[in-house]
């Protein structure tokens, strides 16, 4: 091994491990920061569905059920792609998969400006954006967390989950203003540009593994060599699934997370704006309320990650789902032409609970499935998005049939109560402490 000067870079780490780092901030936190920004950029598209339902209905005469079907395809693919994307990251690396995913999101969103028929909406908004976003799903955050951290995993998963809400916070008011003033096409272009803008940062700054930069995972006592690429990504994703479905915790996690998706992405994110507009509330006001949900979602998800490092994940999930269900039962009487204190209380409360379920769900996947947990969580996330897809479609169909969303709010509240019970009966793996050490 050769040095050209005292400050020369070591070409490769010695056999016993990497050269000790002199920086006071571990490299893992920089990777987490890049991941956070990446998810924010990709989250722009998630602000769009609720804003486009009425404009597309008015311009093309498409029913809300037809538009909801495209949203359903998007949400379903978002989940179904995740486990395969996690396996592809093991095969080709995080950086390549994420860069391609962002480009596909930009392509799908950009092409919508030329659509004139419902099948084009299904292709662009449903298929392309769904596939791209599925590769950027929470399985991406799980992969980064598992590779770069051995400590503070609950906190990091909470922070990365909150990135999606931060993207909603940043883009939703802007997109609603664009839709109101310039119609929906400029908003679609804005989403495409936001996704493309993140690609250079991913390619230059997002490292696949700590060993790539001669570092140990945060909290690790020993250097961890980079594993060899895992061939057969699709085969591995299916193999892990077939193994997981033979266990009880998988079905309980998948079922409860399906209800989570139904009551968030499928219900509130897709239908809150048009439902509020039905009661006379301006679109920009309703969109701003969703943005406020995004603000408190960040707080709630990071706090949930902190709690997950300290308390029983099963009981945390039960509390989150029970409180969410109670709040939904009150929503039909809170919708009004203007914003009033009880509605603000609902928005703050729902924001705190929005994806607070993710850190404890991730923790339970790690507890029961170990190294396969990112792929298992990808399949659990698939159930989340299938639940969201079903309610995105049924919500629009119910609005067309009954003239309001009331029955959907109430049914979703009852489902959340069932999810709370499912969380409580997940068994704890033998030898695992209910309160992980910090």
CORGIVEN-V952382 format. One record per helix or strand of 2 or more residues. SS is the DSSP state (H for helix, E for strand). FROM is the first residue (numbers start at 1). LEN is the number of residues. If there is no record, write none. Layout:
ss->SS from->FROM len->LEN
ss->SS from->FROM len->LEN
//
This chain:
ss->H from->27 len->21
ss->H from->49 len->12
ss->H from->64 len->17
ss->H from->82 len->11
ss->H from->94 len->21
ss->H from->118 len->17
ss->H from->138 len->11
ss->H from->153 len->30
ss->H from->184 len->22
ss->H from->210 len->4
ss->H from->233 len->12
ss->H from->248 len->16
ss->H from->265 len->14
ss->H from->283 len->26
ss->H from->313 len->19
ss->H from->341 len->13
ss->H from->357 len->46
ss->H from->406 len->19
//
